Amino acid sequence: MSFRVVRQSRFRHVFGQALKKEQCYDNIRITKSSWDSTFCTVNPKYVAIITEAAGGGAFLVVPLDKMGRVDRDAPIVGGHKAVVLDIQWCPHNDDVIASASEDCTVKVWQIPDGGLMHNLEEPVVDLVAHQRRVGLVVWHPSAQNILLSAGSDNKIFVWNVGTGEAVMELEFPDIPLSASWSWDGSKFVTSCKDRKVRIVDGRSGRILREAFAHEGTKPVQVCYLRNNTIFSTGFSKMSERQYALWDGHLNNVVMQELDSSNGVIFPFYDPDTGIIYLCGKGDSAIRYFEITDESPFIHYLNTYQSSDPQRGIGWMPKRGINVNICEIARFYKLHAKGLCEVIPMTVPRKSELFQDDLYPETVSDIPALTADEWLEGKNLPPVLISMKDAHQSSKKPDMKLAAKKNVLAKQVRKPTSQSSQSTTSPISPNNQQHMSPGDSPGGASLPPGVDMQNILDDIRKLKIIVKGHERRIKSLEEKLSMYEPQ
């Protein structure tokens, strides 16, 4: 029966093909740390890789279009005093990245537009509370400025990055190993060295559920799925690698042995397609499965096989892939010899038209909530956008640290002194396509200091937000109609 389900899937033919060496990134001094981390993170603008650095910790940030050999003296982000263990791009601002280090701190950095011209050593936010090394950072999926960190002091902190304050602190019996936010960001799931998996309320820190997961003592990785179930990878008592599926109450639904290798498996989940990719550290393969709501729930699709093992791996957010070649995923694989190899995953199609069935609406870079709204108790899923139009990253303001202020909040540029008294007519969204960025609504040139492109970008983002709210209203009305008297 499972064979029949897989054969009916539109993703039964997903193929990976590594790009040529000149289209990859070479000559990188990849970290030799033994910490269980992916060492690489990617967004539609940059690829960031943790590197070796004398006398401290550093990571490299390379614009995606700067392919080929990376200079040995290329600028780095080097403000940590000890080895960097984990890095993560902010989902709502492609220029902001968080890093965790053995120096017990979490730092948030603003990458200058166009990439680094010189070494960056001053973070915009320094988050200090952990007593021992910090090995994990995870951004909130829908609330701006909310960041989770986990350290070897057995603690998890949830931070409001905008104010630099810890808004939640939770202590565990042992070291937290991985964490993943739920789809609406109301809670997160975490695995721990004591072999337990726990579901935690993100604001109060209250443990909602806990259960023993995999019986082996090696690290467990967890991932919250869109339908509120949980996927995990771990080891059996006999040190065989496993993957498992759990319901929202941590009852086991599926437990399957994979192989007998000893590398930790990192799961990468695509909520749009329901595909989960398993990348084992030290493996030369990427396995992928489709997760459905019907038994047997997890269906094997295929394996991407190569000759070289992966030292680390990065995963491109869906809004950064190329829909013109039917690409549904893209990996950035780190080789021990210093190569960052790009591996697109594609579904071959004969038609050159946009493939609606491959690209449902995906997560955008627009936050659904502010940090304050989330802290007040509001929950919303991420704002979704259509993949049909080519991706254009929203232009974000630079970060500026201010006490008790949201530093990542969107800001409207103020006009210069010459144009401070000038006013512009309101712009109709229906007319924006007939106007060039240098034109004003009345036909006259724009006053100095007024950026038409920023205005058009704001209109586009507002339309996306309104569309998301309309979908939610319709969904709530449908639920309400079920309870109305006939």
Residue, then its C-alpha position, 0 to 999 in steps of 0.5 A: m500500500s505504501f508503494r502505491v501511495v509513493r507512486q502517486s506522489r508528484f515528488r516520486h521523481v526528485f533528482g539532485q545534481a551538483l553544480k560544476k566547481e566554478q559555480c560553487y565556493d572553494n578554498i574555505r577553511i571550514t571549522k574543525s570543531s567536533w560539535d554536532s552542528t550543520f556549520c552552514t546557513v543560507n538565505p536568498k542573499y548570502v551563504a555563511i560558513i563557520t571557519e577556523a580562526a586563530g585566537g577566536g571564533a569566526f564565520l565567513v559570509v559570501p554573497l551567493d553571486k560571488m562563486g568560485r575561489v574565496d580569497r584567503d584574506a576574505p573579510i570575516v565576522g570575527g567578534h567571538k572570543a572562542v569557537v563559533l558553534d552555530i549560526q542562523w539567518c533571520p527569516h525576516n531580514d536577509d542581512v541579519i544573522a545570529s551566532a552562538s559560541e563557546d565564549c558563552t554568548v549569542k551575538v546578532w550581526q547586521i551584514p552591510d548591503g552588498g556583503l562584507m568589505h572588511n572584517l566585522e567585529e562589532p555585533v549590533v546585539d550582544l546576548v549574555a546570560h548563558q554560563r557555559r558554551v552556547g551550541l544552538v540558536v533558532w529564530h521564531p518562524s513568525a514573530q519578529n526579533i524572537l530568538l531561542s538559544a540553548g547552552s551547555d549550562n542546561k538552559i534554554f533562553v528565549w530572547n527579544v533581540g530588539t531589546g536585548e533581553a531574555v524573556m524566558e529562561l528554562e533549565f533542563p536536567d541535561i544539555p539541550l541538543s536541538a530545538s524546533w518551533s511549532w508552525d504558529g510559534s506558540k511552543f517548541v520541541t526540544s531534545c535533551k541529552d537525558r534522552k527525553v523529548r519535551i514540548v515547551d510553551g514558548r512564553s512561560g517555559r512550562i513543559l507541556r509534554e515529555a517522553f523518552a524518544h530514541e533509546g540510544t545515548k547519541p544525540v537526537q534531532v527534532c523537527y516540528l511539522r506543519n500538522n503539529t506532529i514531530f519528526s525525530t532522528g536518533f539511535s537505538k540501543m544497538s547504535e543503529r540510526q533511526y527516524a521516528l514520527w510522534d503525534g502532538h502528545l508525543n505518542n509514537v506513530v512511526m519508528q524505523e531503523l535506517d542504517s548502522s552509521n554513527g553520524v548524527i542525522f539532521p532533518f530539513y523539512d519543507p512544509d510546502t511539499g511535506i518532504i523531509y530530507l535527512c542529511g547525516k554528518g559524515d554521510s555521502a548521501i541525502r535521503y528524502f521522504e514524503i510525509t502524509d496524513e495517511s498510514p504509513f505516514i512516511h514514504y521513502l522517495n529517493t537518495y542523492q548519492s555522491s562520493d564525498p562525505q559532508r562535513g556540514i550542510g546548509w538549506m536554502p529557504k524556499r523563496g530563494i530557489n529557482v522555479n524556472i528549472c522546477e527546483i524544489a530544494r537546494f543544499y550547500k554541502l561542505h567538504a572537508k577539503g574546503l569546498c562548498e558544493v551547491i546541489p539543486m533538487t529538481v522535479p523534471r517537467k517538459s512544460e516551461l509554464f509555472q508548475d502550480d502543483l510543485y509550488p504552493e504558497t510559501v513562507s515570506d520574509i514578512p513577520a506576522l507578529t511583532a515581538d510585543e504582540w507575541l509576548e502578549g499571547k498572540n499566535l499566527p502562522p508565517v505570512l505566505i506568498s506566491m512563488k509564481d512571481a520571481h522572488q524579490s527580497s524586501k529591502k530592510p532597514d539597518m539595525k540600530l540597538a536601542a534600549k527597550k526598542n525593537v531594532l529590527a522593526k521596519q522604519v520609513r525613511k525620513p525625507t531630507s531637509q530640502s524635502s521635509q515640507s514636501t508632500t506626495s499624493p497617495i498612490s493607488p496600488n492599481n496604478q503602481q504598475h504604470m509608474s516607473p520608480g522615478d515618477s510621481p503620481g502626478g507626473a512630476s519628478l519625485p522630491p529629493g529623499v523620497d524613494m519610490q521603490n521603497i513605497l512600492d515595496d511597502i504596498r506589495k508587502l501590505k497587500i500580502i499581509v491583507k491577503g493572509h488575513e483574508r484567508r484566515i477570516k475565511s477559515l474562521e468563518e468556515k469553522l464558525s458555520m459548523y456550529e451555527p444552528q441549521 
